[in-house]
Amino acid sequence: MTIPPIVPLTVFYSFCAIILIQLFYYLYFFCRLAFYTEKERVLQNEHPVSVVICARDEAENLSRNLPGVLVQDYKTTHEIVLVNDNSTDEGKYVIEEFQKSFKNINHIQLTQEAKMISGKKFPLSMGIRSAKYEIVLLTDADCVPASEFWMQKMQNAYDEHTEIVLGYGAYHKKRGLLNKLIRFETFHTALQYLSYALAGIPYMGVGRNLSYKKDVFIRNKGFSSINHIPSGDDDLFINQVATQHNTAVVIDPDTHTLSDPKKRWSDWMRQKYRHYTTSKYYKPLHKFLLGLYSLSLFLVYPLLAASIVLFNWWLPLAVFGLRMVLQGVVFYRSMRKLNEADLWPWFWLLDIWTFFYYIVTLPAIWKAPRKSWN
């Protein structure tokens, strides 16, 4: 059977269009993070800070990670608000033991479930509303700051216009393929939300490392508009309240937080399904930009293969090579900034993996999320 001449041309031109779309994202958005340099401040700010951590059955994580929060090098007034949400383990006693040595712990013990409010939003709301200070710094019980300067450098990003500060929540580096896949997906997500924020289009943050002013939370009536959605206490809330002028990013390695990654594929997929159920509630511009980029990633390899088979094989390879060079430069610089440089030698394989990742996470579109946040 003879293939009509229009078919190879259509496939090749479609492939070129996908590459042009990706080049746009890399040059307009992702280069902003790759070549970003944080401005040095002449005056260092030190505001009073309330660190809010919610925990449900997290006794082991609190024992292991809470000291990293409590021993921060921060001379100004600060408190640690610990919301123990209906835990059935020894978390209450772990917190009370820490209170004997650290008087700035504000322990909130919740013993009843909130009706009609899904996920983590009710305990987090209680923690934020109980915070004594205007600047609220959020992290999770399974996270530990990468350095003793986390609190100081995160709050130092505030100025007279800033109301929201986005940080990077990384995962511990461990052996194994799953660890690399989880860390690459986390890096790739951060590459997007940090770059978009630098371009003046902030659309999300991660609750493992996020800060905003209490007034923003109160002024926008907290999570009242998204209480029915199990997830979204971080990304959906930021999607609603972040603007070009009130959002800053901090990528200093001292400001990262570190979490233990999932050890089983099924646990990681369950986590991803829960996270992706919120994206359909994003603002239309954000959904369009994120959707177009995801579509280009999904189509690039099938169209490359079809172009090589149906067209002059060297032309699609040359076009793809241009894309790979630019991607390699952006990934190299961005991974170094986010302390993920060990992933760079594998970036081309991880890029191929992205195609399969979109296939396995596709059920998140229709899969009903769990209502429990932990």
C-alpha positions as CSV (number, residue, x, y, z in Angstrom):
1,M,0.0,0.0,0.0
2,T,1.4,3.4,-1.1
3,I,1.4,6.1,1.5
4,P,0.1,9.4,0.1
5,P,2.9,12.1,0.1
6,I,0.8,14.4,2.3
7,V,1.0,11.9,5.2
8,P,4.8,12.1,5.8
9,L,4.7,15.8,5.4
10,T,1.8,16.2,7.9
11,V,3.6,14.0,10.4
12,F,6.9,15.9,10.1
13,Y,5.2,19.3,10.3
14,S,3.2,18.2,13.3
15,F,6.4,17.0,15.0
16,C,8.1,20.4,14.2
17,A,5.0,22.2,15.7
18,I,5.4,20.2,18.9
19,I,9.1,21.0,19.1
20,L,8.3,24.7,18.6
21,I,5.8,24.6,21.5
22,Q,8.4,23.0,23.7
23,L,11.1,25.5,22.7
24,F,8.7,28.3,23.6
25,Y,8.3,26.8,27.1
26,Y,12.0,26.3,27.6
27,L,13.0,29.8,26.3
28,Y,10.1,31.8,27.8
29,F,9.5,30.0,31.1
30,F,12.1,27.5,32.2
31,C,15.1,29.6,31.4
32,R,13.9,32.0,34.1
33,L,14.7,29.4,36.8
34,A,17.8,28.0,35.0
35,F,19.4,31.5,34.9
36,Y,17.8,33.0,38.0
37,T,20.0,34.7,40.6
38,E,18.5,35.7,43.9
39,K,19.0,39.4,44.7
40,E,21.3,40.1,47.6
41,R,19.6,42.2,50.2
42,V,21.4,45.0,51.9
43,L,19.2,44.7,54.9
44,Q,18.3,41.3,56.3
45,N,14.7,41.1,57.5
46,E,13.8,39.2,60.6
47,H,10.0,39.1,61.2
48,P,8.2,37.1,63.8
49,V,7.3,33.7,62.3
50,S,4.7,31.0,63.0
51,V,5.7,27.6,61.7
52,V,2.5,25.5,61.2
53,I,2.8,21.7,61.0
54,C,-0.2,19.3,60.9
55,A,0.2,15.7,61.9
56,R,-2.0,12.7,61.9
57,D,-0.5,9.5,63.3
58,E,3.0,11.0,62.7
59,A,4.7,10.1,66.0
60,E,7.7,8.6,64.4
61,N,8.1,11.5,61.9
62,L,7.7,14.1,64.6
63,S,10.4,12.4,66.7
64,R,12.8,12.3,63.7
65,N,12.1,15.6,62.0
66,L,10.8,18.1,64.6
67,P,14.3,18.8,66.1
68,G,15.3,20.2,62.7
69,V,12.6,22.8,63.0
70,L,13.1,23.5,66.6
71,V,16.8,24.3,66.4
72,Q,16.7,26.8,63.6
73,D,19.2,29.6,63.8
74,Y,16.7,32.4,64.3
75,K,17.0,35.0,67.0
76,T,13.7,36.8,66.4
77,T,10.4,35.7,68.0
78,H,8.9,32.6,66.5
79,E,6.6,29.7,67.4
80,I,6.0,26.2,66.2
81,V,2.2,25.5,65.9
82,L,1.7,21.7,66.0
83,V,-1.8,20.5,65.1
84,N,-2.3,16.9,66.1
85,D,-5.3,15.9,64.1
86,N,-7.2,13.0,65.7
87,S,-4.1,10.8,66.0
88,T,-4.3,7.4,67.5
89,D,-0.6,6.9,68.0
90,E,1.8,8.4,70.5
91,G,2.1,11.7,68.7
92,K,0.5,13.6,71.6
93,Y,3.1,12.4,74.1
94,V,5.9,13.1,71.6
95,I,4.8,16.7,71.3
96,E,4.4,17.1,75.1
97,E,7.9,15.7,75.6
98,F,9.3,18.3,73.2
99,Q,7.3,21.1,75.0
100,K,9.4,20.4,78.2
101,S,12.5,21.7,76.4
102,F,11.0,24.1,73.8
103,K,8.5,26.7,75.3
104,N,7.6,28.1,71.8
105,I,5.6,25.1,70.9
106,N,1.9,25.8,70.5
107,H,0.2,22.4,70.7
108,I,-3.4,22.1,69.3
109,Q,-5.0,18.8,69.9
110,L,-8.0,18.0,67.7
111,T,-10.3,15.2,68.9
112,Q,-13.2,15.5,66.5
113,E,-13.4,15.2,62.7
114,A,-14.7,18.3,60.8
115,K,-18.0,17.6,59.0
116,M,-18.2,18.5,55.3
117,I,-14.5,19.5,55.1
118,S,-12.3,17.1,53.3
119,G,-8.6,16.4,53.7
120,K,-6.1,18.5,55.6
121,K,-7.9,21.9,55.4
122,F,-9.6,21.9,58.8
123,P,-6.5,21.2,60.9
124,L,-4.4,23.5,58.8
125,S,-7.0,26.3,59.2
126,M,-7.0,25.8,62.9
127,G,-3.2,26.1,62.9
128,I,-3.1,29.2,60.8
129,R,-5.9,30.9,62.8
130,S,-4.1,30.1,66.0
131,A,-0.8,31.5,64.8
132,K,0.4,34.5,66.8
133,Y,2.4,36.1,64.0
134,E,1.6,37.4,60.6
135,I,4.1,35.4,58.6
136,V,3.1,31.8,58.5
137,L,5.6,29.1,57.3
138,L,4.1,25.7,56.4
139,T,5.7,22.3,56.2
140,D,4.8,18.7,57.0
141,A,5.6,16.3,59.8
142,D,7.5,14.1,57.4
143,C,9.7,17.0,56.3
144,V,13.0,18.3,57.8
145,P,14.6,21.6,56.8
146,A,17.8,21.2,54.8
147,S,19.6,23.6,57.0
148,E,19.3,25.6,60.2
149,F,18.8,28.8,58.0
150,W,15.5,27.6,56.5
151,M,13.3,29.8,58.6
152,Q,15.6,32.9,58.3
153,K,16.0,32.7,54.5
154,M,12.4,31.9,53.7
155,Q,11.0,34.9,55.7
156,N,13.7,37.1,54.3
157,A,12.0,37.0,50.9
158,Y,9.2,39.2,52.2
159,D,9.1,42.9,51.4
160,E,6.4,45.6,51.3
161,H,4.7,43.9,48.4
162,T,5.3,40.2,49.0
163,E,2.5,38.1,50.6
164,I,3.4,34.6,49.4
165,V,6.8,32.9,49.2
166,L,7.2,29.6,47.3
167,G,9.9,27.2,48.3
168,Y,11.2,23.8,47.1
169,G,10.1,20.6,48.8
170,A,12.6,17.9,47.8
171,Y,13.0,14.2,48.7
172,H,15.9,12.4,50.3
173,K,18.4,10.9,47.8
174,K,18.3,7.1,48.1
175,R,19.3,4.2,45.9
176,G,16.9,2.7,43.4
177,L,15.0,3.6,40.3
178,L,11.8,4.6,42.1
179,N,13.7,7.2,44.0
180,K,15.0,8.8,40.8
181,L,11.6,8.8,39.2
182,I,10.0,10.5,42.3
183,R,12.7,13.1,42.5
184,F,12.6,13.8,38.8
185,E,8.9,14.3,38.9
186,T,9.2,16.6,41.9
187,F,12.0,18.5,40.1
188,H,9.9,18.8,36.9
189,T,6.9,20.1,38.8
190,A,9.1,22.6,40.6
191,L,10.7,23.7,37.3
192,Q,7.2,24.6,36.2
193,Y,5.7,26.3,39.2
194,L,8.8,28.3,40.1
195,S,9.4,29.3,36.5
196,Y,5.8,30.4,36.0
197,A,6.0,32.5,39.2
198,L,9.2,34.1,37.9
199,A,7.3,34.9,34.7
200,G,4.6,36.6,36.7
201,I,2.1,33.7,36.4
202,P,2.2,31.9,39.8
203,Y,-0.2,29.0,39.9
204,M,0.7,26.7,42.8
205,G,3.0,25.9,45.7
206,V,3.7,22.8,47.8
207,G,2.7,22.5,51.4
208,R,6.0,20.9,52.3
209,N,7.6,24.3,51.9
210,L,5.3,27.3,51.6
211,S,4.8,30.6,53.3
212,Y,2.2,33.3,53.2
213,K,0.8,36.1,55.4
214,K,-2.0,35.2,57.8
215,D,-3.9,38.2,56.4
216,V,-4.0,36.6,53.0
217,F,-5.6,33.6,54.5
218,I,-8.2,35.6,56.5
219,R,-8.9,38.0,53.7
220,N,-9.7,35.2,51.3
221,K,-11.9,33.4,53.9
222,G,-9.4,30.6,54.2
223,F,-10.2,27.4,52.3
224,S,-14.0,28.0,52.3
225,S,-14.3,27.9,48.5
226,I,-12.4,24.6,48.2
227,N,-13.4,22.8,51.4
228,H,-15.3,20.2,49.4
229,I,-12.1,19.1,47.6
230,P,-9.9,16.5,49.4
231,S,-6.6,18.1,48.3
232,G,-5.7,21.6,47.3
233,D,-4.8,23.2,50.6
234,D,-1.5,24.3,49.0
235,D,-1.8,24.4,45.2
236,L,-5.5,25.4,44.8
237,F,-5.3,28.1,47.6
238,I,-2.2,29.6,45.9
239,N,-3.8,29.3,42.5
240,Q,-6.6,31.5,43.9
241,V,-4.6,34.2,45.8
242,A,-1.2,34.4,44.1
243,T,-0.6,37.3,41.7
244,Q,2.3,38.7,39.7
245,H,3.0,41.3,42.4
246,N,2.5,39.5,45.7
247,T,4.5,36.3,45.1
248,A,8.2,35.6,45.5
249,V,10.3,32.4,45.1
250,V,13.3,31.2,47.1
251,I,15.5,28.4,45.7
252,D,18.6,28.7,48.0
253,P,19.5,25.1,48.9
254,D,19.5,26.2,52.6
255,T,15.7,26.8,52.2
256,H,14.8,23.4,50.9
257,T,12.9,20.8,52.9
258,L,13.5,17.1,52.6
259,S,11.0,14.3,52.9
260,D,11.2,10.5,52.7
261,P,10.0,9.3,49.3
262,K,7.5,6.5,48.9
263,K,9.0,3.1,48.8
264,R,6.4,1.4,46.8
265,W,5.1,2.2,43.3
266,S,1.5,1.8,44.4
267,D,1.9,4.3,47.2
268,W,3.5,6.9,44.9
269,M,0.7,6.5,42.3
270,R,-1.9,6.9,45.0
271,Q,-0.2,10.1,46.1
272,K,-0.1,11.4,42.5
273,Y,-3.7,10.5,41.8
274,R,-4.7,12.6,44.8
275,H,-2.6,15.6,43.8
276,Y,-3.7,15.6,40.2
277,T,-7.4,15.7,41.0
278,T,-7.0,19.4,41.9
279,S,-5.6,20.6,38.5
280,K,-9.0,20.8,36.9
281,Y,-9.9,23.6,39.3
282,Y,-7.0,25.8,38.3
283,K,-7.7,29.1,36.5
284,P,-8.3,28.7,32.7
285,L,-4.9,30.3,31.7
286,H,-3.0,27.9,34.0
287,K,-5.0,24.9,32.7
288,F,-4.3,25.9,29.1
289,L,-0.5,26.4,29.6
290,L,-0.1,23.3,31.7
291,G,-2.2,21.2,29.4
292,L,-0.4,22.4,26.2
293,Y,2.9,21.6,27.7
294,S,1.8,18.1,28.9
295,L,0.3,17.4,25.5
296,S,3.6,18.3,23.8
297,L,5.5,16.0,26.1
298,F,3.1,13.2,25.4
299,L,3.3,13.6,21.6
300,V,6.9,14.3,21.0
301,Y,8.2,10.7,21.0
302,P,5.4,9.1,19.0
303,L,5.7,11.9,16.4
304,L,9.5,11.6,16.4
305,A,9.3,7.8,15.7
306,A,6.7,8.3,13.0
307,S,8.7,11.1,11.4
308,I,11.8,8.9,11.3
309,V,10.0,6.1,9.6
310,L,7.9,8.1,7.2
311,F,10.1,11.1,6.4
312,N,13.8,11.8,5.8
313,W,15.2,10.3,9.1
314,W,17.9,12.9,9.6
315,L,15.7,15.9,9.5
316,P,13.5,14.9,12.5
317,L,16.6,13.8,14.4
318,A,18.2,17.2,13.7
319,V,15.1,19.0,15.0
320,F,14.9,16.8,18.0
321,G,18.7,17.3,18.7
322,L,18.1,21.1,18.9
323,R,15.4,20.5,21.5
324,M,17.6,18.1,23.5
325,V,20.5,20.6,23.6
326,L,18.3,23.3,25.0
327,Q,16.6,20.9,27.4
328,G,20.0,19.6,28.6
329,V,21.2,23.2,29.3
330,V,18.0,24.2,31.2
331,F,17.9,20.9,33.1
332,Y,21.6,21.1,34.1
333,R,21.4,24.6,35.4
334,S,18.0,24.1,37.1
335,M,19.0,20.8,38.7
336,R,22.1,22.4,40.1
337,K,20.1,25.2,41.7
338,L,17.6,22.7,43.2
339,N,20.4,20.4,44.4
340,E,19.3,17.6,42.0
341,A,22.4,17.6,39.8
342,D,22.9,13.8,40.2
343,L,19.8,13.3,38.1
344,W,21.2,15.2,35.1
345,P,23.2,12.3,33.5
346,W,19.9,10.5,33.3
347,F,17.8,13.4,32.0
348,W,17.3,11.9,28.5
349,L,16.0,8.6,29.9
350,L,13.8,10.4,32.4
351,D,12.5,12.5,29.6
352,I,11.5,9.3,27.7
353,W,9.9,8.1,30.9
354,T,7.7,11.2,31.0
355,F,5.7,9.8,28.1
356,F,4.9,6.6,30.0
357,Y,4.3,8.6,33.2
358,Y,1.5,10.5,31.6
359,I,-0.1,7.2,30.5
360,V,0.0,5.7,34.0
361,T,-1.3,8.8,35.7
362,L,-4.1,9.3,33.2
363,P,-6.7,7.6,35.5
364,A,-6.3,10.6,37.9
365,I,-8.7,12.4,35.6
366,W,-11.6,10.3,36.5
367,K,-10.4,8.4,39.7
368,A,-12.2,9.5,42.8
369,P,-9.7,10.9,45.4
370,R,-9.5,9.7,48.9
371,K,-11.0,12.0,51.5
372,S,-8.3,11.4,54.1
373,W,-5.3,13.6,53.9
374,N,-2.9,11.1,55.5
